[in-house]
Amino acid sequence: MHQVDSRYRTSKWYGGSGEIVPHPADGAFSVRAQFTIESDVRVMHGVFEPHNAFLADYYREYGRCVMVVDQTVDELYGEGIRGYFDAHGLPHRSLVVRAWEVDKHQPLVDRIMHFFAEQRVSRHEPVLIVGGGVLADVGGLAAALSHRRTPYVMIGTTIISAIDAGPSPRTCVNGHRFKNRLGAFHMPVLTIADHSFFRTLHPAHLRHGMAEILKMAFIDDHALYTLLAAHGERLVETRFGTLVDDPALTAVADTVLYRALRSYLGHEGTNPWEVHQARPHAFGHTWSPGYELPAGLLHGHAVSSGMALGATMAAEMGWIDGGERDAIIELCSRLGLAVHHPVLGDFDLMLDAQAMMIEKRGGTLWAPLPKGAIGACDYAERVEPSLLKATLATQKRLTAGLPREGLGIQMHRSDLGMG
Ligand SMILES: NC(=O)c1ccc[n+]([C@@H]2O[C@H](COP(=O)([O-])OP(=O)(O)OC[C@H]3O[C@@H](n4cnc5c(N)ncnc54)[C@H](O)[C@@H]3O)[C@@H](O)[C@H]2O)c1
């Protein structure tokens, strides 16, 4: 391997090495190279509280902080964020953008890249992204494309961006008939999960974010499932304990965030270029990307209905028993998440969704489904149309008798005026 002295490194987070492998028989050669990244993750309270010097110290060596901030977050916290850097004597420049699902397209990426260029951000200077999952995906992609790779720090201000989209190695925008079709693998060099931001979340945004935590519990972490079964409703009602003075609940909220991050990054963070499809955290994300946008669903309700579909299929296949299937569906439903939607009745759309996922995952479906018990999974390589049809019929029957006939509370983007 050809190692280069570390003083020539472009930035401290990225490393790598490579070698030339000759083919003596025909005189050709291959290039073999590896790339490494070090990405830190922290659960913290009050990241922009003036007494908390962590972030200011992090940026001190760059002499400034260049940031992109979600418009709603700026309205609620902008003054505090700017005041924080002022209090620490650090110059700062910010671009404030609206980042809704309908904005998750290339023009927003361009706008952010233009800002980075205007600010003359260099290849070793970490930009700061503060916002929800949409901004995490779009801002992360803008960083990936700027100078081909510009590091970024992610502060997720929604549940989804704190524990999933924020630390995710996948940055993306929607387009070309599929959600998240265009993107790049580019994970932040630092993720800060600070649940104090959750206090101002719209209850519908808080609720749909729970789906991504449930996903990790159902498929990878039984202890997390036990915590959510016991405290999930209270976490939703109190916005993760931020609306009440209850230290025990705060401790539960911290543990839930930590376990969710640990579970997610244990799989996705250690497979940051998706070199394999043993990806438990794609549970609920096999068929739903094909119907989330046409149905106008908030992401978490698409995922929860997809998890109900997956649990039902796992039971049809004998991978779990009916009790485990029902426990998965019941907990999603109890937290107000969709476990069914009329769009699931459009069989052609569901088949198309499956076909597009097979393309995306390299020719095999690789659908993670619970197996053995809640907290463990295996992967379905193919699903025959007959199995999909039977599963959809069973799911419809099982969920018809549940509260709201299986629908979620405020599950459509249009319910929030974000259609
Ligand atoms: N890259 C990945 O691996 C990955 C994983 C999961 C989800 N995602 C993506 O994440 C997106 C959903 O994320 P989301 O739910 O964060 O949506 P979002 O980014 O649209 O945020 C929801 C709303 O909350 C507002 N907001 C953000 N922080 C707030 C706060 N602290 N207080 C009040 N309002 C606040 C935003 O302005 C927005 O209106 C989807 O596009 C999904 O595809 C990506």
The ligand as an SDF file (V2000), in Angstrom:
LIG
                    3D

 44 48  0  0  0  0  0  0  0  0999 V2000
  -30.4460   10.3870    4.4030 N   0  0  0  0  0  0  0  0  0  0  0  0
  -31.0630    9.5120    5.1450 C   0  0  0  0  0  0  0  0  0  0  0  0
  -30.5030    8.4460    5.4410 O   0  0  0  0  0  0  0  0  0  0  0  0
  -32.4320    9.7910    5.6580 C   0  0  0  0  0  0  0  0  0  0  0  0
  -32.9530    9.0180    6.6960 C   0  0  0  0  0  0  0  0  0  0  0  0
  -34.2350    9.3210    7.1820 C   0  0  0  0  0  0  0  0  0  0  0  0
  -34.9620   10.3560    6.6380 C   0  0  0  0  0  0  0  0  0  0  0  0
  -34.4280   11.0900    5.6290 N   0  0  0  0  0  0  0  0  0  0  0  0
  -35.1870   12.2160    5.0660 C   0  0  0  0  0  0  0  0  0  0  0  0
  -35.5520   13.1270    6.0920 O   0  0  0  0  0  0  0  0  0  0  0  0
  -36.6830   13.8870    5.6630 C   0  0  0  0  0  0  0  0  0  0  0  0
  -37.6660   14.0260    6.8100 C   0  0  0  0  0  0  0  0  0  0  0  0
  -37.0120   14.7050    7.8680 O   0  0  0  0  0  0  0  0  0  0  0  0
  -37.7780   15.6550    8.9040 P   0  0  0  0  0  0  0  0  0  0  0  0
  -38.9210   14.9700    9.4920 O   0  0  0  0  0  0  0  0  0  0  0  0
  -36.7330   16.2060    9.8000 O   0  0  0  0  0  0  0  0  0  0  0  0
  -38.4170   16.7590    7.9500 O   0  0  0  0  0  0  0  0  0  0  0  0
  -38.0990   18.2990    7.6590 P   0  0  0  0  0  0  0  0  0  0  0  0
  -36.6620   18.5360    7.4590 O   0  0  0  0  0  0  0  0  0  0  0  0
  -39.0430   18.6580    6.5700 O   0  0  0  0  0  0  0  0  0  0  0  0
  -38.5270   19.0240    9.0050 O   0  0  0  0  0  0  0  0  0  0  0  0
  -39.8700   19.0730    9.3630 C   0  0  0  0  0  0  0  0  0  0  0  0
  -40.3300   20.5020    9.6490 C   0  0  0  0  0  0  0  0  0  0  0  0
  -39.8510   20.8780   10.9380 O   0  0  0  0  0  0  0  0  0  0  0  0
  -39.2510   22.1680   10.8790 C   0  0  0  0  0  0  0  0  0  0  0  0
  -38.2820   22.1860   11.9680 N   0  0  0  0  0  0  0  0  0  0  0  0
  -37.0320   21.6750   11.9810 C   0  0  0  0  0  0  0  0  0  0  0  0
  -36.5230   21.7440   13.2250 N   0  0  0  0  0  0  0  0  0  0  0  0
  -37.4730   22.3350   14.0010 C   0  0  0  0  0  0  0  0  0  0  0  0
  -37.5430   22.6610   15.3830 C   0  0  0  0  0  0  0  0  0  0  0  0
  -36.5540   22.3510   16.2170 N   0  0  0  0  0  0  0  0  0  0  0  0
  -38.6620   23.2680   15.8390 N   0  0  0  0  0  0  0  0  0  0  0  0
  -39.7030   23.5290   15.0020 C   0  0  0  0  0  0  0  0  0  0  0  0
  -39.7050   23.2060   13.6930 N   0  0  0  0  0  0  0  0  0  0  0  0
  -38.5930   22.6120   13.1990 C   0  0  0  0  0  0  0  0  0  0  0  0
  -38.7270   22.2720    9.4740 C   0  0  0  0  0  0  0  0  0  0  0  0
  -38.6220   23.6080    9.0810 O   0  0  0  0  0  0  0  0  0  0  0  0
  -39.8010   21.5530    8.6910 C   0  0  0  0  0  0  0  0  0  0  0  0
  -40.8570   22.4540    8.4390 O   0  0  0  0  0  0  0  0  0  0  0  0
  -37.2640   13.1330    4.4810 C   0  0  0  0  0  0  0  0  0  0  0  0
  -36.9800   13.8430    3.2960 O   0  0  0  0  0  0  0  0  0  0  0  0
  -36.5110   11.8170    4.4730 C   0  0  0  0  0  0  0  0  0  0  0  0
  -36.3690   11.2710    3.1820 O   0  0  0  0  0  0  0  0  0  0  0  0
  -33.1830   10.8300    5.1390 C   0  0  0  0  0  0  0  0  0  0  0  0
  1  2  1  0
  2  3  2  0
  2  4  1  0
  4  5  1  0
  4 44  2  0
  5  6  2  0
  6  7  1  0
  7  8  2  0
  8  9  1  0
  8 44  1  0
  9 10  1  0
  9 42  1  0
 10 11  1  0
 11 12  1  0
 11 40  1  0
 12 13  1  0
 13 14  1  0
 14 15  2  0
 14 16  1  0
 14 17  1  0
 17 18  1  0
 18 19  2  0
 18 20  1  0
 18 21  1  0
 21 22  1  0
 22 23  1  0
 23 24  1  0
 23 38  1  0
 24 25  1  0
 25 26  1  0
 25 36  1  0
 26 27  1  0
 26 35  1  0
 27 28  2  0
 28 29  1  0
 29 30  1  0
 29 35  2  0
 30 31  1  0
 30 32  2  0
 32 33  1  0
 33 34  2  0
 34 35  1  0
 36 37  1  0
 36 38  1  0
 38 39  1  0
 40 41  1  0
 40 42  1  0
 42 43  1  0
M  CHG  2   8   1  16  -1
M  END
$$$$
